[in-house]
Amino acid sequence: MDQNLFPTIDTAATGRNIQRLRKESGLTVRDLQDYFGFEDPQAIYRWQWGRSLPSVDNLYALSMLLHVPMNEILVPQTSIYYTNEKTAEKAVFSFIFVVGVDTNPQIP
């Protein structure tokens, strides 16, 4: 039986997480814009909307600003690709782990 695990980042959940962490820290989008030196807030909104992720440098800076490790900002989405050798059928199962949510989900 062939089974491959390939972790990916859930950009939408990560964006919601960035927004939540920002608000919990009492920071506005404008505060982040000023901190990063952006001329406009669109990059911050794209992160929060899950349309893009911060660069590694910006992610590191964001973690320092929010006082959390980088891995607490990113929300992984792990896809398990399972191949049944007898039928050659493939099934994809995705599990999303979000900070503050049950981190021990039941596998169907």
C-alpha positions in Angstrom: 0.0 0.0 0.0 1.5 3.3 -1.1 0.7 6.3 1.1 2.3 9.8 0.7 1.9 12.7 3.1 2.4 16.2 1.7 1.8 19.1 4.1 0.6 22.4 2.7 -0.5 25.7 4.2 -4.2 26.6 4.2 -4.0 30.2 3.1 -7.6 31.1 3.9 -7.3 29.8 7.5 -3.9 31.4 7.9 -5.3 34.7 6.8 -8.1 34.4 9.4 -5.5 33.5 12.0 -3.4 36.6 11.1 -6.5 38.8 11.5 -7.4 37.1 14.8 -3.8 37.5 16.2 -3.6 41.1 15.0 -6.9 41.9 16.8 -5.9 40.1 20.0 -2.7 42.1 20.0 -4.8 45.3 19.8 -3.2 46.2 16.4 -5.0 47.7 13.4 -4.3 47.1 9.7 -2.8 50.6 9.6 -0.4 49.6 12.5 0.9 46.6 10.5 1.1 48.8 7.3 3.3 51.3 9.2 5.4 48.5 10.9 6.2 46.9 7.5 6.6 50.3 5.8 4.0 49.5 3.1 2.7 52.5 1.2 -0.8 51.0 1.2 -2.5 48.3 3.3 -3.3 46.0 0.3 -0.6 43.4 1.2 -2.0 43.1 4.8 -5.5 42.7 3.4 -4.3 40.0 0.9 -2.8 38.1 3.8 -6.0 38.3 5.9 -8.2 37.4 2.9 -6.0 34.3 2.2 -5.0 35.6 -1.2 -1.3 35.5 -0.4 1.1 34.7 2.4 3.7 36.9 3.9 7.2 36.4 2.6 9.5 34.5 5.0 11.1 37.7 6.1 7.7 39.4 6.7 6.4 36.2 8.4 9.3 36.3 10.8 8.8 40.1 11.5 5.1 39.4 12.0 5.8 36.7 14.5 8.1 39.1 16.5 5.4 41.8 16.4 2.6 39.5 17.5 4.9 37.7 20.0 4.1 34.2 18.7 6.3 31.6 16.9 5.9 31.5 13.1 4.3 28.1 13.2 1.5 29.6 15.3 0.7 32.0 12.5 0.6 29.4 9.7 -2.3 27.0 9.6 -1.3 23.7 7.9 -3.6 21.7 5.7 -2.4 18.1 5.4 -3.6 16.1 2.5 -3.2 12.4 2.6 -3.1 10.7 -0.8 -4.0 7.0 -0.4 -3.7 4.6 -3.3 -5.5 1.2 -3.1 -3.3 -1.2 -5.0 -6.1 -3.6 -5.7 -8.4 -1.2 -7.4 -6.0 1.5 -8.4 -8.4 4.1 -7.0 -7.2 7.2 -5.3 -8.9 9.1 -2.5 -7.9 12.4 -1.1 -8.6 13.3 2.6 -7.8 16.7 3.9 -7.5 17.7 7.6 -7.2 21.3 8.7 -5.7 22.1 12.1 -6.6 25.5 13.5 -5.1 27.0 16.6 -7.7 26.7 19.5 -9.7 23.9 17.7 -9.6 20.2 18.4 -6.2 19.2 17.2 -7.0 15.5 17.4 -9.7 15.1 14.6 -11.3 11.8 13.9 -10.2 10.3 10.6 -13.2 9.1 8.5 
